Each structure stands twice: as C-alpha cells, then as structure tokens.
Amino acid sequence: MTLSCSLIPNKVEMISSPLERKIIHPNLPNSLDLKEPFWYVVSKGNFDEFVEEMKKQNGTVVFFAMSVPDYELMSYNMQELKRYISELKEVVVYYRTITEVE
C-alpha cells in the first residue's frame, strides 16, 4: 500500500494586501526655443529695392512664395499644433497628479 501527500491535511492561508508601486515620472521636456523669422512684403513698388538689399545681405536672391489662402492654412496649422500640445500637456499633468504619492 502506498501513501501519498494528499492524506496529510494541509491548510492554505490566503493573505492579500495592496502593493505599493513606485511610479517614476519622467521630466517634462524643455520649453520650446523658437526663433522668429522676419517676413518681407514685396510688391511692384519695392521689388527692385528688395532685390538689391537681398543681394547685399546674401549675395543671391531666392524667393519662397505662398498664396494668401495657403498662408492662412499655415497659420491655422500652427494654432492647431499649439492647441494639441496644450491639451496633451494637460493630460500629462492630470496623470502626474493622480499618481503622486502623498
């Protein structure tokens, strides 16, 4: 006759307790360091003067052109980026606040 361990009465005690988790918050990124470009408004009235001034400053004249509606789109896009970053920052601050150990 063989005996197994199941004949020996075992009592298992279950204990549960909350675990303390250490949440490490990464540092927020540095603020933006944007440089403001200078915009020239060139028309028929100041075209020749503008070209001469650019030749003095840069040696060559290169144009980057955009229509008024496209400029408005660029401005809209910049405002959207600003809004999105601001809302994203609020989400990060919210989660940092609720996970802080008091």
C-alpha beads as a LAMMPS data file, in Angstrom:
LAMMPS data file: protein, C-alpha beads

102 atoms
101 bonds

1 atom types
1 bond types

-500.0 500.0 xlo xhi
-500.0 500.0 ylo yhi
-500.0 500.0 zlo zhi

Masses

1 110.0

Atoms # bond

1 1 1 0.000 0.000 0.000
2 1 1 1.350 3.448 -0.948
3 1 1 0.548 6.629 0.786
4 1 1 0.562 9.989 -0.876
5 1 1 0.839 13.518 0.465
6 1 1 -2.825 14.118 -0.071
7 1 1 -3.574 12.196 3.076
8 1 1 -1.786 14.771 5.170
9 1 1 -4.157 17.647 5.855
10 1 1 -2.767 20.945 4.557
11 1 1 -4.240 24.289 5.271
12 1 1 -3.530 27.117 2.870
13 1 1 -3.937 30.611 4.111
14 1 1 -4.502 33.370 1.551
15 1 1 -3.455 36.864 2.513
16 1 1 -3.864 39.818 0.192
17 1 1 -2.665 43.327 0.625
18 1 1 -2.250 46.238 -1.754
19 1 1 1.136 46.609 -3.369
20 1 1 2.887 49.903 -3.211
21 1 1 4.024 50.819 -6.695
22 1 1 6.643 53.425 -7.236
23 1 1 5.721 55.428 -10.308
24 1 1 8.583 57.328 -11.816
25 1 1 7.530 60.415 -13.702
26 1 1 9.845 61.481 -16.481
27 1 1 10.813 65.113 -16.573
28 1 1 8.763 67.341 -18.810
29 1 1 10.667 68.400 -21.912
30 1 1 12.360 71.766 -22.037
31 1 1 10.214 74.575 -23.296
32 1 1 10.437 75.449 -26.960
33 1 1 13.096 77.868 -28.087
34 1 1 11.584 79.162 -31.302
35 1 1 13.198 81.890 -33.351
36 1 1 11.022 84.438 -35.092
37 1 1 11.727 84.809 -38.808
38 1 1 11.485 88.184 -40.478
39 1 1 8.820 88.422 -43.154
40 1 1 9.281 90.717 -46.133
41 1 1 6.325 92.059 -48.028
42 1 1 7.389 92.606 -51.623
43 1 1 5.281 94.394 -54.187
44 1 1 5.841 96.082 -57.526
45 1 1 6.615 99.291 -55.678
46 1 1 9.544 97.909 -53.641
47 1 1 10.678 94.944 -55.761
48 1 1 13.909 96.474 -57.133
49 1 1 14.902 97.860 -53.739
50 1 1 14.202 94.479 -52.112
51 1 1 16.331 92.596 -54.673
52 1 1 19.257 94.973 -54.154
53 1 1 19.020 94.654 -50.359
54 1 1 18.929 90.851 -50.545
55 1 1 21.969 90.841 -52.836
56 1 1 23.848 92.936 -50.233
57 1 1 22.833 90.636 -47.363
58 1 1 23.058 87.218 -49.016
59 1 1 24.738 87.601 -52.373
60 1 1 21.856 85.911 -54.158
61 1 1 18.128 86.327 -54.309
62 1 1 15.847 83.355 -53.741
63 1 1 12.076 83.544 -53.383
64 1 1 9.827 81.294 -51.354
65 1 1 6.298 82.171 -52.303
66 1 1 2.923 81.300 -50.859
67 1 1 -0.578 82.402 -51.708
68 1 1 -2.669 84.222 -49.118
69 1 1 -5.020 81.211 -48.643
70 1 1 -2.002 78.921 -48.135
71 1 1 -0.549 81.369 -45.605
72 1 1 -3.875 81.256 -43.756
73 1 1 -3.689 77.434 -43.771
74 1 1 -0.174 77.578 -42.339
75 1 1 -1.389 79.932 -39.618
76 1 1 -4.332 77.623 -38.862
77 1 1 -1.995 74.623 -38.641
78 1 1 0.237 76.425 -36.165
79 1 1 -2.772 77.213 -33.965
80 1 1 -3.839 73.559 -34.143
81 1 1 -0.363 72.453 -33.050
82 1 1 -0.479 74.913 -30.169
83 1 1 -3.910 73.645 -29.099
84 1 1 -2.859 69.983 -29.352
85 1 1 0.328 70.489 -27.341
86 1 1 -1.576 72.415 -24.672
87 1 1 -4.220 69.683 -24.348
88 1 1 -1.561 66.970 -24.290
89 1 1 0.248 68.796 -21.510
90 1 1 -2.990 68.903 -19.502
91 1 1 -3.309 65.120 -19.861
92 1 1 0.266 64.589 -18.653
93 1 1 -0.238 66.901 -15.687
94 1 1 -3.506 65.126 -14.818
95 1 1 -1.856 61.695 -14.748
96 1 1 1.100 63.022 -12.779
97 1 1 -1.312 64.494 -10.224
98 1 1 -3.396 61.373 -9.698
99 1 1 -0.383 59.081 -9.388
100 1 1 1.572 61.189 -6.902
101 1 1 2.247 59.594 -3.556
102 1 1 1.007 61.819 -0.757

Bonds

1 1 1 2
2 1 2 3
3 1 3 4
4 1 4 5
5 1 5 6
6 1 6 7
7 1 7 8
8 1 8 9
9 1 9 10
10 1 10 11
11 1 11 12
12 1 12 13
13 1 13 14
14 1 14 15
15 1 15 16
16 1 16 17
17 1 17 18
18 1 18 19
19 1 19 20
20 1 20 21
21 1 21 22
22 1 22 23
23 1 23 24
24 1 24 25
25 1 25 26
26 1 26 27
27 1 27 28
28 1 28 29
29 1 29 30
30 1 30 31
31 1 31 32
32 1 32 33
33 1 33 34
34 1 34 35
35 1 35 36
36 1 36 37
37 1 37 38
38 1 38 39
39 1 39 40
40 1 40 41
41 1 41 42
42 1 42 43
43 1 43 44
44 1 44 45
45 1 45 46
46 1 46 47
47 1 47 48
48 1 48 49
49 1 49 50
50 1 50 51
51 1 51 52
52 1 52 53
53 1 53 54
54 1 54 55
55 1 55 56
56 1 56 57
57 1 57 58
58 1 58 59
59 1 59 60
60 1 60 61
61 1 61 62
62 1 62 63
63 1 63 64
64 1 64 65
65 1 65 66
66 1 66 67
67 1 67 68
68 1 68 69
69 1 69 70
70 1 70 71
71 1 71 72
72 1 72 73
73 1 73 74
74 1 74 75
75 1 75 76
76 1 76 77
77 1 77 78
78 1 78 79
79 1 79 80
80 1 80 81
81 1 81 82
82 1 82 83
83 1 83 84
84 1 84 85
85 1 85 86
86 1 86 87
87 1 87 88
88 1 88 89
89 1 89 90
90 1 90 91
91 1 91 92
92 1 92 93
93 1 93 94
94 1 94 95
95 1 95 96
96 1 96 97
97 1 97 98
98 1 98 99
99 1 99 100
100 1 100 101
101 1 101 102
